Amino acid sequence: MGSGEISLFRKGSGRPVLFLHAAGGAGNWEPFHERMSEAVDLIAPDHPGFGLSDELPEVATMADLVQHYLRLLDVLGVDRFDLVGASFGGWTAAELASTIPDRVEHLVLMAPAGLSVPEAPPADLFSMAPPDLVRALFYDDALVEAALSAPPTPEQIAQTEKDMAAFARFARDPYLHDPELPARLPRISCPALVIAAEIDVIVPRAHSEAYAKAIPGAELRDLPRTRHGLHHERPDEVAAEVLGFLAGSDATAR
């Protein structure tokens, strides 16, 4: 696509659901994706420059990234779709939904970044030590210890460096937010769900609250026993929340 190739996982059937990943989590088909694909047609691309996707010189800003996904949807022949995003991907999803509100049928944001909340700023991911990042992602101590006891391979280190370089292009200045996004959020007209972690030092809960207040009719739910990486740690529960919301809001609309 464009000047390079984009990696994309797609599995399942039924309603198309576009899932946009966080700063990490690219390049892998994870249990959360598998659970979702059992019920929907899940489309999970790697952002340009992340995971297995090439860096695209023409995609250098958040506005460019939104246009990139519009082109991708056209290439895939997807018109109306459900949209799910986590953290940085939640920010991207909110931008996309506010740009084409007539094409997004449902919106789910999980611990989303993208807004300025001065009293609860997001963590600086560029300066956070890897052990601290792991502890901020997972609630379960056993998962934390397992992750810390397995040193990263050279390939994993190289992939993380690639992902963070791509993340910096979109999120460093201004850091992890779009000053103009709040004015566009009221354009979103579809049913919307914001899922917040119980404890989140990366993107504090106040950001989820701000989204829920700004998007008309949005629902805010807290997921107990989670930190920022909620869909990595509790894939079954998070997938059930998302799928239940999609089905439930359909029934309400009828």
C-alpha distance (Angstrom), angle and dihedral (degrees) to the residues before:
residue distance angle dihedral
M1 . . .
G2 3.77 . .
S3 3.79 109.8 .
G4 3.81 96.5 -16.0
E5 3.78 148.5 14.4
I6 3.79 127.2 -74.5
S7 3.80 123.3 -150.4
L8 3.77 114.6 -136.1
F9 3.79 134.6 176.1
R10 3.80 115.8 -154.1
K11 3.77 126.8 175.3
G12 3.78 139.1 148.7
S13 3.77 135.5 37.3
G14 3.77 139.0 -104.8
R15 3.78 125.5 45.7
P16 3.83 113.6 21.0
V17 3.80 113.7 -116.9
L18 3.80 120.2 -172.3
F19 3.82 112.1 -152.6
L20 3.81 118.5 -163.4
H21 3.79 116.0 -161.9
A22 3.80 131.6 -138.8
A23 3.81 127.6 -110.3
G24 3.79 85.5 -76.0
G25 3.77 129.2 32.9
A26 3.79 98.4 67.1
G27 3.77 122.7 135.9
N28 3.80 97.3 31.4
W29 3.79 136.7 96.6
E30 3.79 100.1 -141.5
P31 3.82 134.7 -170.9
F32 3.81 90.1 -97.4
H33 3.80 90.6 57.4
E34 3.79 90.9 47.3
R35 3.81 92.9 51.7
M36 3.79 91.4 48.7
S37 3.80 93.3 47.6
E38 3.80 90.6 57.1
A39 3.82 87.9 70.4
V40 3.82 107.4 23.1
D41 3.79 143.9 27.2
L42 3.81 96.9 -94.3
I43 3.80 118.0 -158.5
A44 3.82 111.7 -169.9
P45 3.82 114.9 173.9
D46 3.78 127.1 179.6
H47 3.80 110.4 -119.3
P48 3.83 113.3 -112.5
G49 3.80 108.6 -77.5
F50 3.82 93.1 14.9
G51 3.78 128.7 101.4
L52 3.79 111.4 -21.8
S53 3.82 95.1 -18.4
D54 3.79 121.4 108.0
E55 3.76 120.4 -117.4
L56 3.81 108.4 -103.7
P57 3.82 112.6 -151.0
E58 3.79 90.4 -154.1
V59 3.83 90.5 59.3
A60 3.80 103.9 69.2
T61 3.82 105.6 130.1
M62 3.79 137.8 41.6
A63 3.81 89.3 -103.3
D64 3.81 88.3 54.3
L65 3.80 90.1 49.3
V66 3.80 91.2 54.3
Q67 3.80 90.6 51.5
H68 3.80 89.3 47.7
Y69 3.80 90.6 57.7
L70 3.78 91.7 47.1
R71 3.81 88.3 55.7
L72 3.81 91.4 45.8
L73 3.79 92.3 52.1
D74 3.79 89.9 50.3
V75 3.82 91.3 50.0
L76 3.81 89.6 50.8
G77 3.79 91.6 47.6
V78 3.81 92.2 -121.7
D79 3.80 115.2 150.0
R80 3.81 109.7 164.6
F81 3.79 117.9 21.8
D82 3.79 146.8 154.0
L83 3.79 116.5 -104.6
V84 3.81 128.0 -147.8
G85 3.80 126.1 176.5
A86 3.80 136.7 175.2
S87 3.82 124.7 -150.0
F88 3.83 105.8 -49.0
G89 3.80 86.3 11.3
G90 3.80 88.2 52.9
W91 3.78 89.4 56.4
T92 3.80 89.8 49.0
A93 3.80 90.7 48.0
A94 3.80 91.8 51.7
E95 3.80 90.8 50.4
L96 3.80 91.1 48.9
A97 3.81 94.3 46.2
S98 3.80 91.8 50.3
T99 3.81 90.2 49.9
I100 3.82 97.4 50.8
P101 3.82 104.8 19.7
D102 3.81 91.9 158.3
R103 3.83 92.1 63.0
V104 3.82 100.5 45.8
E105 3.81 112.3 84.4
H106 3.82 98.5 -178.6
L107 3.79 132.6 7.7
V108 3.81 126.4 -155.7
L109 3.81 120.8 -177.6
M110 3.81 119.1 -170.9
A111 3.82 115.7 -160.2
P112 3.81 87.8 -31.4
A113 3.78 126.2 -158.4
G114 3.80 123.9 -161.1
L115 3.81 105.1 92.9
S116 3.79 131.0 90.0
V117 3.81 110.9 -120.0
P118 3.82 104.0 169.8
E119 3.80 95.2 -170.8
A120 3.83 91.4 54.3
P121 3.81 109.2 30.6
P122 3.80 120.1 -174.2
A123 3.78 120.0 -106.2
D124 3.79 118.3 -92.9
L125 3.79 100.6 -109.9
F126 3.79 91.4 -173.3
S127 3.81 92.8 64.0
M128 3.82 100.7 32.8
A129 3.80 114.2 113.8
P130 3.83 113.2 -121.7
P131 3.84 94.7 -115.2
D132 3.80 90.3 51.3
L133 3.80 90.2 49.4
V134 3.81 91.5 52.6
R135 3.81 90.7 50.3
A136 3.80 89.7 49.8
L137 3.80 92.6 51.8
F138 3.81 101.7 49.1
Y139 3.79 131.9 51.1
D140 3.80 97.8 -168.4
D141 3.81 112.0 83.4
A142 3.80 91.3 -149.7
L143 3.80 91.0 58.2
V144 3.79 90.7 47.8
E145 3.80 92.5 51.0
A146 3.81 92.0 45.8
A147 3.79 91.3 52.0
L148 3.80 93.3 46.5
S149 3.81 93.6 46.8
A150 3.81 92.9 57.4
P151 3.82 108.4 70.8
P152 3.80 113.6 -144.4
T153 3.77 118.6 -102.6
P154 3.81 120.9 -121.9
E155 3.80 87.8 -105.2
Q156 3.80 91.8 53.7
I157 3.79 91.5 48.4
A158 3.81 90.8 50.9
Q159 3.80 90.9 48.3
T160 3.80 92.3 50.4
E161 3.79 90.9 50.1
K162 3.81 90.1 50.5
D163 3.80 92.5 48.7
M164 3.80 93.6 48.2
A165 3.81 91.7 48.9
A166 3.80 89.0 53.6
F167 3.81 91.2 44.6
A168 3.81 90.1 53.5
R169 3.80 91.7 57.7
F170 3.79 91.7 59.5
A171 3.78 103.7 29.5
R172 3.80 113.2 28.6
D173 3.82 103.3 81.6
P174 2.96 109.3 59.4
Y175 3.78 90.4 14.5
L176 3.79 114.2 -114.2
H177 3.79 98.8 -32.8
D178 3.79 144.7 78.9
P179 3.83 112.9 -135.9
E180 3.81 90.4 -154.0
L181 3.81 97.7 49.9
P182 3.85 98.1 85.8
A183 3.80 90.9 62.3
R184 3.82 90.4 54.8
L185 3.80 99.7 45.7
P186 3.84 94.0 82.8
R187 3.82 87.2 65.5
I188 3.81 89.3 71.3
S189 3.79 106.8 101.8
C190 3.80 104.2 169.5
P191 3.82 126.2 94.1
A192 3.81 107.1 -78.9
L193 3.80 133.8 -163.9
V194 3.80 126.1 -168.8
I195 3.81 115.7 -163.2
A196 3.81 117.1 -160.7
A197 3.79 127.9 -166.1
E198 3.79 119.2 -122.2
I199 3.81 91.3 -121.9
D200 3.79 119.8 19.8
V201 3.79 123.4 167.6
I202 3.82 93.3 162.0
V203 3.81 97.9 58.8
P204 3.82 105.6 3.2
R205 3.79 121.7 -135.6
A206 3.82 90.5 -106.2
H207 3.81 87.7 75.5
S208 3.81 91.2 57.3
E209 3.80 88.8 47.9
A210 3.81 90.5 51.9
Y211 3.81 91.6 52.2
A212 3.80 92.3 47.6
K213 3.80 90.5 52.4
A214 3.82 95.0 45.5
I215 3.82 99.5 46.5
P216 3.82 110.8 73.3
G217 3.79 111.9 -110.5
A218 3.81 94.7 -4.2
E219 3.80 119.0 160.3
L220 3.82 122.3 -139.2
R221 3.80 119.6 -151.2
D222 3.80 129.3 -179.9
L223 3.79 118.8 -144.0
P224 3.82 110.7 -148.3
R225 3.80 122.7 -133.5
T226 3.79 95.1 20.6
R227 3.76 139.5 116.4
H228 3.80 128.3 -167.0
G229 3.82 96.2 -58.7
L230 3.79 91.8 59.7
H231 3.81 98.5 146.9
H232 3.81 91.1 47.3
E233 3.81 93.3 50.5
R234 3.82 99.9 37.0
P235 3.82 104.8 25.3
D236 3.80 96.7 156.3
E237 3.79 94.7 49.4
V238 3.80 95.1 43.7
A239 3.81 92.9 46.5
A240 3.81 89.2 50.0
E241 3.82 90.5 51.4
V242 3.80 91.9 49.7
L243 3.80 96.4 44.2
G244 3.79 91.9 44.0
F245 3.79 90.2 53.0
L246 3.80 92.4 49.4
A247 3.80 92.2 49.9
G248 3.79 95.0 40.1
S249 3.77 95.7 50.4
D250 3.80 88.9 48.9
A251 3.80 89.6 55.7
T252 3.80 91.4 47.3
A253 3.81 91.0 50.6
R254 3.80 90.5 53.3
